[in-house]
Amino acid sequence: MVRAEKLTKRFGSVLALNSVEVEIPEGLTVIVGPNGGGKSTFLKIAAGAYRPTAGRVEVLGDDPWKNEQIKRRIGVSFDPPALPPLRTGLEWLEYISEARGGDGESVQKAAEMFEAREFIAKKIRDYSAGMRKRLSLAQAFVGDPEVVFLDEPLANLDLNGMRDVMEVIKEEHKNGLNLVVISHIWRPFMEIADYAVLIAAGKVQAAGSPEDVYPLLEKAFPL
Ligand SMILES: Nc1ncnc2c1ncn2[C@@H]1O[C@H](COP(=O)(O)OP(=O)(O)OP(=O)(O)O)[C@@H](O)[C@H]1O
């Protein structure tokens, strides 16, 4: 579903990804690893938002940077959320939906999934951090994408919010949606994931079934 070959990304002198090789299957994948290891950079390249310095990534069979049709089939929520402050949440979701060929119904459905309907009429600059996270999550699901990338979907949410977002992710996974999730809160995702990837120092350090990767994480992140 996502395949990276010798995927490399430099930011000036920083080598964020160093010849990454990985093949992520269909289903739910959790990506974990220490701060600054390259997880978000990997996700941004896979979502077609960043261009690789070298190597390539394929999502659903083609390069998302070069193929707009592929990019339209990908939903993404960045962390921190990348949202236009002077627009309302509704305007933003409608804009994303239009780009993906979705309709008004899909906007309302996505807003409802993350309990964003009560505030989407307000300008984004007036949102709390949790509201921004909910809108950013709704953005990823608008317009029926075939694969959804979520960077830290539980960040800035209260305990009820975290539980609700976990329920949505479980439900969408059960319905057959492909999801790739980055999370420092990795334990609950390891219980439901089909595949796990550990990225550190710009490399994939381990990839495989959650059972195989779990012991490595227990050692690296004992909390
Ligand atoms: N736009 C950018 N410009 C310059 N350097 C960047 C940029 N984005 C990321 N980096 C650098 O690339 C490296 C990898 O960062 P990245 O955000 O991918 O890590 P991460 O694993 O997602 O970390 P975290 O868990 O802290 O979110 C870091 O050294 C970071 O400073």
The ligand as an SDF file (V2000), in Angstrom:
LIG
                    3D

 31 33  0  0  0  0  0  0  0  0999 V2000
   10.7220   21.6710    7.4710 N   0  0  0  0  0  0  0  0  0  0  0  0
   11.8660   21.3570    8.0780 C   0  0  0  0  0  0  0  0  0  0  0  0
   12.9600   22.1330    7.9480 N   0  0  0  0  0  0  0  0  0  0  0  0
   14.1320   21.7980    8.5380 C   0  0  0  0  0  0  0  0  0  0  0  0
   14.3190   20.6900    9.2940 N   0  0  0  0  0  0  0  0  0  0  0  0
   13.2580   19.8830    9.4620 C   0  0  0  0  0  0  0  0  0  0  0  0
   11.9820   20.1680    8.8780 C   0  0  0  0  0  0  0  0  0  0  0  0
   11.1310   19.1740    9.2100 N   0  0  0  0  0  0  0  0  0  0  0  0
   11.8270   18.3220    9.9740 C   0  0  0  0  0  0  0  0  0  0  0  0
   13.1020   18.7310   10.1190 N   0  0  0  0  0  0  0  0  0  0  0  0
   14.1730   18.0180   10.8520 C   0  0  0  0  0  0  0  0  0  0  0  0
   14.1710   16.6720   10.3960 O   0  0  0  0  0  0  0  0  0  0  0  0
   14.3910   15.7680   11.4710 C   0  0  0  0  0  0  0  0  0  0  0  0
   13.2200   14.7920   11.5520 C   0  0  0  0  0  0  0  0  0  0  0  0
   12.0670   15.5120   11.9730 O   0  0  0  0  0  0  0  0  0  0  0  0
   10.6220   14.8610   12.0240 P   0  0  0  0  0  0  0  0  0  0  0  0
    9.6530   15.9520   12.3430 O   0  0  0  0  0  0  0  0  0  0  0  0
   10.3910   14.0610   10.8060 O   0  0  0  0  0  0  0  0  0  0  0  0
   10.7630   13.8640   13.2690 O   0  0  0  0  0  0  0  0  0  0  0  0
    9.6520   13.0770   14.0930 P   0  0  0  0  0  0  0  0  0  0  0  0
   10.1320   11.6700   14.2330 O   0  0  0  0  0  0  0  0  0  0  0  0
    8.3030   13.2800   13.4940 O   0  0  0  0  0  0  0  0  0  0  0  0
    9.7370   13.7920   15.4990 O   0  0  0  0  0  0  0  0  0  0  0  0
    8.6310   14.1190   16.6320 P   0  0  0  0  0  0  0  0  0  0  0  0
    8.3550   12.8280   17.3440 O   0  0  0  0  0  0  0  0  0  0  0  0
    9.3590   15.1050   17.5060 O   0  0  0  0  0  0  0  0  0  0  0  0
    7.4310   14.7140   15.9660 O   0  0  0  0  0  0  0  0  0  0  0  0
   14.5800   16.6310   12.7190 C   0  0  0  0  0  0  0  0  0  0  0  0
   15.9720   16.8110   12.9100 O   0  0  0  0  0  0  0  0  0  0  0  0
   13.9250   17.9520   12.3550 C   0  0  0  0  0  0  0  0  0  0  0  0
   14.5300   19.0320   13.0260 O   0  0  0  0  0  0  0  0  0  0  0  0
  1  2  1  0
  2  3  1  0
  2  7  2  0
  3  4  2  0
  4  5  1  0
  5  6  2  0
  6  7  1  0
  6 10  1  0
  7  8  1  0
  8  9  2  0
  9 10  1  0
 10 11  1  0
 11 12  1  0
 11 30  1  0
 12 13  1  0
 13 14  1  0
 13 28  1  0
 14 15  1  0
 15 16  1  0
 16 17  2  0
 16 18  1  0
 16 19  1  0
 19 20  1  0
 20 21  2  0
 20 22  1  0
 20 23  1  0
 23 24  1  0
 24 25  2  0
 24 26  1  0
 24 27  1  0
 28 29  1  0
 28 30  1  0
 30 31  1  0
M  END
$$$$
